[in-house]
Amino acid sequence: MESEDDFDMQDANESADDDFYSGGEDDAVAGAYTMDSDDADVADYEFIDNDSDDSDDLASHRHQQNYTVLSEADIRQRQEDDITRISTVLSISKVAAAILLRYYKWSVSKVHDEWFADEEKVRKAVGLLEKPVIKFPDGREMTCGICFDSYTCDRLHAATCGHPFCDSCWAGYIGTAINDGPGCLMLRCPDPSCAAAVGQDMMNELASDEDKEKHSRYFVRSYVEDNRKTKWCPAPGCDYAVDFIVGSGSYDVTCRCSYGFCWNCTEEAHRPVDCSTVAKWILKNSAESENMNWILANSKPCPKCKRPIEKNQGCMHITCTPPCKFEFCWLCLGAWSDHGERTGGFYACNRYETAKQEGVYDEAEKRREMAKNSLERYTHYYERWATNQSSRQKALADLQQMQTVHLEKLSDIQCQPESQLKFITEAWLQIVECRRVLKWTYAYGFYLPEHEHAKRQFFEYLQGEAESGLERLHQCAEKELQVYLNAEGPSKDFNEFRTKLAGLTSVTRNYFENLVRALENGLSDVDAHGACSRTGSSKTLGGASSKGRGGRSKGSTSRSSVPNRNTDDSGHWSCEYCTFANIKIATVCAMCQQRR
């Protein structure tokens, strides 16, 4: 396996994000999936498409992955295959092949390159000796080099170097090395002057059963932890690993345990936000600096003992806690003994107002005001980030309940097979994924430079449209579906509900595709003069290019210049924003509520 030194998040042009929550439906992510590079031009962000009722299309769509989920059995099989390949090509034993691969971090190509370039150098570095340093005794007693007792040959063992040690000393030496950690995988001869490698065969023969089991676990884990293309799933208690095709697309992957994470940084899946932004955001959420900002913005230091004090009542008369007990004015921080009716008493401080006009308190107040504004801004984004996280967790629970309980119940009530109700499951999958994307857009917005007003305005517009569409979809799936779940028999308007929910799912998908595409492109649709380019706007808002049924042609300046562009032969007109086909007489889109 060849190692890759550079990972570039901006080069990821494809996604398998619609597989984010697949564990509740099936085990589709369990196999080995590869992404066809020809699909790169099809879509930048692949959400679940519910326009098709063919379940095979959805299944095949889920198999287009650029990673493989590996169980422990899969890892052992890959190890055995690599060892066999090296052993066959280099004409060495499997024990020696395993030592070579472990030394070169399981890179088969690196082993080949180094071995054929200078075999002698490799043997010396790894500890694979062609012939023993000393000849192992045959038929006579020898002294153990560790305990210095004499033993017969059948109670002595040696590595390829030939240095003899008794079985009990070998067992103690191997056991100590294994208990010390993974370093036991590169164990050398106990003789201080010898660098001969100790192979797996001696481990199996001389180590205790407990030590052999530990060594086996270290050996399996080394295949993942030493390999730059393979990483463990970070979910608690998960034993699966993910083998990733570097440079083949999005870093968002889904383990067989249903946990989605970014393969590059192993944080939870966060596309379209890059790893560096996520790292900064997570650090900020846990940093002590935010505590200090809060203290600075919401408290003042006692003029005597300097301890921070939070004002919790209405008047300006503050008394510090014991043992200080200093009484002072909250506004000017002066001793309360100097205050009275002439300074405004309990409700105001003329000294403070005068000093403020003279500029005495400008610097301190400015610093406190800046801290307060910074804290309020951070709170704004964090609350929305956390709220969408909790909404996503609730949606995951609702999705699981829908799949295990409600679909069967709804099928009985509406007299329809469950295969005809998959549009509900797809709507919930869309909600779960969109909540995740929306959550991370708030981290993106927090770090978007304040001076880039045009980009911020464009970003907030796209985010607002996407969030609005998601809220309509979530409400429909959560509230309106309850009417049909509580019905006593088949509902006449259930098909209308089907059309509405499927339409909202499609519209929401379009909104989030546009949002993700724009963020991954760095909001490049905003030109240098601070306005959105016509071409970019039509692509972003319409969910299609200018040749699509809902877009404007490049250079058009008004809708009147193309009055019939979005009306089809049947008299329906396509919404420019969500592409929904509305009846001819309608003036407002029935799906997204935008005017014609």
Salt bridges, closest charged atoms under 4 A:
ASP17 OD2 - ARG436 NH2 3.31
ASP18 OD2 - HIS61 NE2 2.10
ASP19 OD1 - ARG62 NH1 3.11
GLU25 OE1 - ARG62 NH2 2.92
ASP44 OD2 - ARG517 NE 3.00
GLU46 OE1 - HIS61 NE2 3.72
ASP49 OD1 - ARG509 NH2 3.47
ASP51 OD2 - ARG509 NH2 3.70
GLU72 OE2 - ARG76 NH2 3.00
ASP74 OD2 - ARG256 NH2 3.82
GLU80 OE2 - LYS94 NZ 3.09
ASP82 OD1 - ARG85 NH1 2.87
GLU119 OE2 - ARG123 NE 3.03
ASP167 OD1 - HIS157 ND1 2.61
ASP191 OD2 - HIS163 NE2 3.76
GLU205 OE2 - HIS157 NE2 2.70
ASP209 OD1 - LYS212 NZ 3.54
GLU213 OE2 - ARG217 NH1 3.39
GLU225 OE2 - ARG221 NE 2.83
ASP226 OD2 - ARG102 NH1 2.73
ASP243 OD2 - ARG78 NH1 3.33
ASP252 OD2 - ARG436 NH2 3.74
GLU268 OE1 - LYS439 NZ 2.64
GLU290 OE2 - LYS284 NZ 2.44
GLU327 OE1 - HIS317 NE2 2.72
GLU365 OE2 - ARG368 NH1 3.39
ASP398 OD1 - LYS394 NZ 2.90
GLU426 OE2 - LYS422 NZ 3.31
GLU433 OE2 - ARG436 NH2 2.60
GLU450 OE2 - ARG377 NE 2.67
GLU452 OE1 - LYS455 NZ 3.99
GLU460 OE2 - ARG456 NH1 3.62
GLU471 OE2 - ARG435 NH2 2.97
GLU478 OE2 - LYS394 NZ 3.92
GLU480 OE2 - LYS500 NZ 3.10
GLU520 OE2 - ARG271 NE 2.29
GLU576 OE1 - ARG552 NE 3.91
GLU576 OE1 - ARG559 NE 3.81
